[in-house]
Amino acid sequence: MPLKVKFVFPSITGVGFGSYGKGMEESWISHGLSLISACVKKAGFDVSLADLRCMGGWKDFEKDVAHSSPDVLAVTMMSVDFNPAMKAIDIAKKINPEIITVVGGPHPSIMPEEVLAQEKIDYVIKGEGEISFVNLLKELDSGHKPSERLIEGIKPDLDALPFADRELFSSLEYPLPVKGFDSPFITIIAGRGCLYNCSFCQPAERKIFGPKVRRRSVDNVLEELEYLDKKYHFKSMMIHDDCLTEDSEWIYDFCKKYRKRFNQPFACQTRADIVCKNEEMIKEMRNSGLSLFFIGFESGNQRILNFLRKGTKVEHNYKAAEICRKYGIKIWANYMIGVPTETKEEVMDTVRMIKKIKPDHYSPAFYTPHPGSDLFTYCEEHNLSLVKSHDSYRRNATECKIKGIDYEFLFNALNESQGITEPLIKINKLNWLKEKVRPFFNEHPRIKKIVKKIIGSS
């Protein structure tokens, strides 16, 4: 009998059990798990998934593991997933002390020492896992248990990988909350890596994917889209690369071929400076179905953009928005406030910028010091971080992240940037209360359900 592998998707921090399908990010698939699952299946192993978002609580997870009796528990882990991931491993080890536990993903890749310190984790895969994890399974299946716990990932030829195993997850993804992006909606990955050097992200991404961008061929991406169109008849999609538009040659080739075969609208991520410097390419993308750009404006102040090593100018942000409006491309604006050293006047520069741009969707965040980034190191060296638990690594604007920041002012600024007039004090107290009770409700989803019913009927 081949080994039975149970994947675990532990992303419930901040949303809790039973959150699947209740929002965009709460129902998107993990492309990392889906690709590894496809490789594991291709190698002949049995695969199943415990998606904590779909479960009612830890007892459901315990029953699932006990019933399926896997030989290997494979857990993906972002920094924010550390606590639920470790609890899942703890439960699995209590059910079967002989189960092999393997952890991979961003956090083990950038903070391997912290993960290796957890004795209940048998193996840690650092970097990309499609080849390395299958190799480990083959060794275990042959009766050999490697002594080295840290396994270096092997970078695959992306065109040689099977298509993502979307059937691992329970349904298709929740569409973007933007007009024109209808269900069925899918996301697809065309490449890995990022050329840029933003201090709030790098060098973490380079530690995972390497210093260069590796991209699938246009024909390989289109082949997967044709397969997905036949299988799901998708009506909209997003290419979920960190920055799809950095390779103009790839973009022109993709647009030329995409519009001959598809008419579904699509979205992707870009940078303001790329939009400004490549208006003809943007026009070509719009004529081929591009309907929405995710743009990391980040700040409306040049000193802060420089501090973040964004490599853009404030003028790029305004000009990029103008170009998008010119061609009817919707804007999803990513921006952050509460950056170390940022003054209140610099925060208001960002507020004024966002008010002038008037994006179609606002995606603000309070700066969070993410492990593996240079700005995380800066916060550690200057004793700035207020993050006491992995749970606080989530990207949001609901809690205090670093010292020296007036978060009451930030709440007001954030509201003003979006045209929200509700008094700050109510929002601030509500979010403080949410942060206090969320861990309890995440552990006791049935009580959460009862409280929601009571509040809803009052």
C-alpha positions in Angstrom: 0.0 0.0 0.0 1.4 3.5 -0.9 1.8 6.0 1.9 -1.2 8.0 2.8 -0.5 11.8 2.9 -2.8 14.2 4.8 -2.2 17.8 3.8 -3.2 20.5 6.3 -4.2 24.1 5.3 -4.2 25.9 8.7 -5.1 29.5 7.7 -7.7 30.2 10.3 -6.0 32.9 12.3 -8.2 35.9 12.5 -11.2 34.2 10.8 -11.6 31.0 12.7 -13.1 27.6 11.9 -16.0 27.5 9.5 -14.8 30.5 7.6 -14.6 28.9 4.2 -16.6 30.7 1.5 -17.3 33.7 3.7 -14.9 36.0 1.9 -12.4 36.3 -0.8 -9.3 35.1 0.9 -11.2 32.7 3.1 -12.0 30.6 0.0 -9.0 30.9 -2.3 -6.9 27.8 -2.8 -3.3 27.4 -1.8 -1.4 27.0 -5.1 1.6 25.7 -3.2 -0.4 22.8 -1.7 -2.3 22.2 -4.9 0.9 21.9 -7.0 2.6 19.6 -4.4 -0.5 17.5 -4.2 -0.5 17.1 -8.0 3.1 15.9 -7.8 2.4 13.5 -4.9 -0.5 12.0 -6.8 1.5 11.7 -9.9 4.1 9.7 -7.9 1.4 7.3 -6.8 0.7 8.3 -3.2 -2.7 8.7 -1.6 -3.7 12.3 -0.9 -6.3 14.0 1.2 -6.7 17.5 2.8 -7.7 18.9 6.1 -8.7 22.5 5.3 -9.3 24.0 8.8 -11.5 26.7 7.2 -14.0 24.0 6.4 -14.1 22.5 9.8 -16.2 23.3 12.9 -13.4 23.0 15.4 -10.4 21.0 16.6 -12.6 18.0 17.3 -13.5 17.8 13.6 -9.8 17.8 12.8 -9.2 15.1 15.4 -11.9 12.9 13.9 -10.7 13.5 10.4 -7.1 12.4 11.2 -8.3 9.4 13.3 -10.6 8.3 10.5 -8.2 8.7 7.6 -5.2 7.4 9.5 -2.5 9.1 7.4 1.2 8.0 7.4 2.4 11.5 6.8 1.0 14.8 7.9 2.2 17.6 5.6 1.5 21.2 6.8 2.0 24.4 5.0 2.9 27.4 7.2 3.0 31.1 6.8 4.2 33.0 9.8 0.6 33.8 10.8 -0.3 30.1 10.7 2.3 29.0 13.2 0.0 28.4 16.2 -2.8 26.5 14.4 -0.2 24.5 12.4 1.5 23.4 15.6 -1.8 22.5 17.3 -2.7 20.4 14.3 0.7 18.6 14.6 0.2 18.1 18.3 -3.2 16.5 17.8 -1.9 14.2 15.1 1.0 13.1 17.2 -1.3 12.3 20.1 -3.5 10.2 17.8 -0.6 8.4 16.3 2.9 9.1 17.8 4.4 7.3 14.7 3.0 9.7 12.2 5.6 11.5 10.2 5.1 15.3 10.3 6.5 17.5 7.5 6.3 21.3 7.4 7.0 23.6 4.5 6.0 27.0 3.2 7.2 30.6 3.7 7.8 30.5 7.5 9.9 27.4 7.6 11.9 28.7 4.6 12.8 32.0 6.2 12.8 30.9 9.9 13.9 27.3 9.8 15.6 27.4 13.2 12.4 28.3 14.9 10.5 25.5 13.2 13.2 22.9 13.7 13.1 23.7 17.4 9.7 22.1 17.5 10.4 18.5 18.5 7.1 17.2 17.1 8.1 18.2 13.6 10.0 15.5 11.9 11.1 17.3 8.7 11.3 20.8 7.5 11.4 21.6 3.8 13.1 24.9 3.0 12.1 26.6 -0.3 10.1 24.9 -3.0 8.7 21.5 -2.2 7.4 19.8 -5.3 10.5 17.7 -6.0 12.0 17.5 -2.5 8.7 16.4 -0.8 8.1 13.6 -3.3 11.7 12.4 -2.9 11.2 12.3 0.9 8.0 10.3 0.5 9.8 7.8 -1.8 12.5 7.3 0.8 9.9 6.9 3.6 7.9 4.5 1.5 11.1 2.4 0.9 11.5 2.0 4.7 14.3 4.5 5.0 13.9 7.4 7.4 16.4 10.2 6.6 18.4 11.5 9.6 18.7 15.1 8.3 15.6 17.0 9.4 16.2 20.1 7.3 15.6 19.4 3.6 16.7 21.9 1.0 14.0 22.4 -1.7 14.9 21.8 -5.3 13.8 24.4 -7.8 11.7 22.7 -10.5 11.2 23.6 -14.2 7.8 25.2 -13.9 6.6 24.0 -17.3 7.5 20.5 -16.2 5.1 20.5 -13.2 1.6 19.1 -13.5 -1.3 21.5 -13.3 -2.4 22.5 -9.8 -4.6 19.9 -8.1 -7.7 22.1 -7.5 -9.8 19.1 -6.6 -7.8 19.0 -3.4 -10.0 21.9 -2.2 -13.7 21.7 -1.8 -14.8 24.1 -4.4 -13.8 26.9 -6.7 -12.6 30.2 -5.4 -14.6 33.2 -4.2 -14.7 35.9 -6.8 -13.1 39.3 -6.4 -15.5 41.9 -4.8 -15.2 44.0 -8.0 -17.9 44.4 -10.6 -17.3 42.2 -13.7 -15.5 39.4 -11.8 -18.2 36.8 -11.7 -18.3 33.2 -10.6 -16.8 30.7 -11.5 -13.6 32.6 -10.6 -10.1 31.1 -10.7 -6.6 32.1 -9.8 -3.5 30.9 -11.6 0.3 31.3 -11.0 2.4 32.1 -14.0 5.8 32.5 -12.2 7.8 32.6 -9.0 10.0 35.3 -7.5 10.3 39.1 -7.5 12.9 41.3 -9.0 12.3 44.1 -6.6 13.9 44.9 -3.2 11.1 46.3 -1.0 12.4 46.4 2.6 9.0 45.2 4.0 9.3 41.9 2.0 12.8 41.2 0.9 15.1 39.2 1.3 12.4 36.8 2.5 11.1 36.0 -1.0 14.6 35.5 -2.4 15.2 32.9 0.3 12.2 31.0 -0.9 12.4 31.3 -4.7 15.9 32.6 -5.4 17.1 36.0 -6.8 15.5 35.7 -10.3 12.0 35.4 -11.5 11.2 32.1 -13.1 8.1 32.2 -15.3 6.1 29.5 -17.1 5.9 29.7 -20.8 2.9 31.5 -22.2 1.8 28.4 -24.0 2.0 26.4 -20.8 -0.2 28.9 -18.9 -2.7 29.0 -21.8 -2.8 25.2 -21.8 -3.8 25.2 -18.2 -6.4 28.0 -18.8 -8.0 25.9 -21.6 -8.1 22.9 -19.3 -9.8 25.0 -16.6 -12.2 26.5 -19.0 -13.4 23.1 -20.2 -13.6 21.8 -16.7 -15.1 24.8 -14.8 -16.3 27.2 -17.5 -14.7 30.1 -15.5 -16.1 33.6 -16.1 -13.2 35.6 -14.6 -9.7 35.0 -13.4 -6.6 36.4 -11.7 -3.0 35.8 -12.5 -1.6 35.8 -9.0 2.1 36.5 -9.6 3.9 39.1 -7.3 4.4 41.3 -10.3 3.3 39.9 -13.7 4.1 43.0 -15.7 7.9 43.2 -15.2 8.5 41.1 -18.3 6.9 43.1 -21.2 7.9 40.5 -23.8 6.0 37.8 -21.9 3.0 40.1 -21.5 2.8 41.0 -25.2 3.0 37.3 -26.2 0.4 36.4 -23.6 -2.0 39.1 -24.7 -1.8 38.2 -28.3 -2.6 34.6 -27.7 -5.0 35.0 -24.8 -7.5 37.2 -26.7 -7.6 34.7 -29.6 -8.9 32.0 -27.2 -10.6 33.7 -24.3 -12.8 36.7 -23.6 -13.0 36.4 -19.8 -11.8 39.4 -17.8 -8.7 39.0 -15.8 -6.7 40.8 -13.0 -3.1 40.9 -12.0 -0.6 42.7 -9.8 1.6 45.5 -11.1 3.7 48.4 -9.9 3.0 52.1 -10.5 6.3 52.8 -12.2 5.7 49.9 -14.7 2.3 51.3 -15.6 3.8 54.8 -16.2 6.7 53.5 -18.3 4.7 51.0 -20.4 1.5 52.7 -21.4 1.3 50.9 -24.8 1.6 47.5 -22.9 -1.2 48.6 -20.6 -3.3 49.4 -23.6 -2.6 46.0 -25.1 -3.5 44.3 -21.8 -6.8 46.2 -21.6 -7.6 45.2 -25.2 -7.0 41.6 -24.2 -9.2 41.4 -21.2 -7.4 43.1 -18.3 -10.1 44.7 -16.1 -8.3 45.2 -12.8 -4.9 46.1 -11.5 -3.7 45.4 -8.0 -1.2 48.2 -7.4 1.1 48.6 -4.4 1.0 52.3 -4.0 2.1 51.9 -0.4 2.7 55.6 0.4 2.0 59.1 -0.8 5.2 60.4 0.7 8.6 60.1 -1.1 10.7 59.7 2.1 8.6 56.8 3.1 8.7 55.2 -0.3 12.5 55.5 -0.2 12.6 54.1 3.4 10.5 51.1 2.1 13.0 50.7 -0.9 9.9 50.7 -3.1 11.9 52.1 -6.1 8.9 54.3 -7.2 8.1 58.0 -7.0 4.9 59.6 -5.6 4.3 61.0 -9.2 4.3 57.4 -10.5 1.3 56.6 -8.2 -0.8 59.5 -9.5 0.2 59.0 -13.1 -0.5 55.2 -12.9 -4.0 55.9 -11.6 -4.6 58.4 -14.5 -3.5 55.8 -17.1 -5.8 53.1 -15.5 -8.7 55.6 -15.7 -7.8 56.4 -19.3 -8.2 52.8 -20.4 -11.0 51.8 -18.0 -8.9 49.6 -15.8 -10.2 49.3 -12.2 -7.8 49.9 -9.4 -7.3 47.8 -6.3 -5.1 50.0 -4.1 -2.7 48.5 -1.6 -1.2 51.0 0.8 0.2 51.0 4.3 0.4 53.5 7.2 2.2 53.2 10.5 5.6 52.6 9.0 8.6 53.0 11.4 9.8 56.7 11.5 6.6 57.8 9.7 5.3 61.2 10.9 1.6 62.2 11.0 2.1 64.6 8.2 3.6 61.8 6.1 0.6 59.6 6.9 -1.7 62.4 5.7 0.3 62.5 2.4 -0.9 58.9 1.8 -4.5 59.8 2.9 -4.5 62.7 0.4 -3.1 60.5 -2.4 -5.7 57.8 -1.9 -8.6 60.3 -1.7 -7.4 61.8 -5.0 -6.9 58.4 -6.7 -10.3 57.2 -5.6 -9.6 53.5 -6.2 -12.3 51.0 -6.9 -11.2 48.9 -3.9 -9.3 49.9 -0.9 -6.8 47.5 0.7 -5.1 49.4 3.6 -2.9 47.9 6.2 -1.0 49.0 9.3 2.6 48.1 8.7 3.4 44.7 10.2 7.1 43.6 10.7 7.1 40.3 8.8 9.9 37.8 9.6 12.6 37.5 7.0 12.3 41.1 5.8 15.0 43.8 6.3 12.4 46.0 8.0 11.6 43.2 10.4 15.3 43.2 11.4 15.2 47.0 11.7 12.2 46.7 14.1 14.0 44.1 16.1 17.3 46.1 16.3 15.4 49.2 17.4 13.1 47.3 19.8 10.0 48.5 18.0 7.9 45.4 17.5 4.7 45.0 19.5 4.1 41.6 17.9 4.0 39.0 20.8 2.3 36.2 19.0 2.5 34.7 15.5 -1.2 35.5 15.2 -0.4 39.2 14.9 1.5 38.7 11.7 -1.7 38.9 9.7 -2.0 41.8 7.3 -4.7 44.1 8.6 -5.5 47.4 10.1 -7.0 46.4 13.4 -4.2 46.2 16.0 -1.1 47.9 17.1 2.1 46.5 15.4 5.0 48.7 16.5 6.0 51.2 19.2 6.0 54.9 18.7 2.9 55.0 16.5 -0.3 56.9 17.4 -2.8 54.2 16.3 -5.8 56.3 17.3 -4.6 58.8 14.7 -4.0 56.0 12.2 -7.6 54.7 12.6 -8.9 58.2 11.8 -6.5 58.6 8.9 -7.5 55.2 7.5 -11.1 56.1 7.7 -10.6 59.4 6.1 -8.7 57.8 3.2 -11.8 55.7 2.5 -14.4 58.4 3.2 -15.6 56.7 6.4 -17.1 59.2 8.8 -17.9 56.9 11.8 -16.3 58.2 15.0 -13.0 56.6 15.7 -13.6 55.8 19.3 -16.3 53.3 18.4 -14.1 51.6 15.8 -11.0 51.6 18.0 -12.8 50.0 21.0 -14.6 47.5 18.8 -11.3 46.4 17.2 -9.6 46.2 20.6 -12.5 44.0 21.8 -12.2 41.8 18.7 -8.5 41.2 19.3 -9.2 40.1 22.9 -12.0 37.7 22.2 -11.0 36.3 18.8 -8.6 33.6 20.2 -11.4 32.3 22.4 -13.9 32.2 19.6 -11.5 30.5 17.3 -11.0 27.8 19.8 -14.8 27.5 20.5 -16.6 28.0 17.1 -19.9 26.7 18.4 -20.0 29.4 21.1 -19.1 32.0 18.4 -22.1 30.7 16.4 -24.5 31.1 19.3 -23.3 34.6 20.1 -23.7 35.6 16.4 -27.3 34.4 16.5 -28.0 36.3 19.7 -26.5 39.5 18.3 -28.3 39.0 15.0 -31.7 38.6 16.7 -31.3 41.5 19.1 
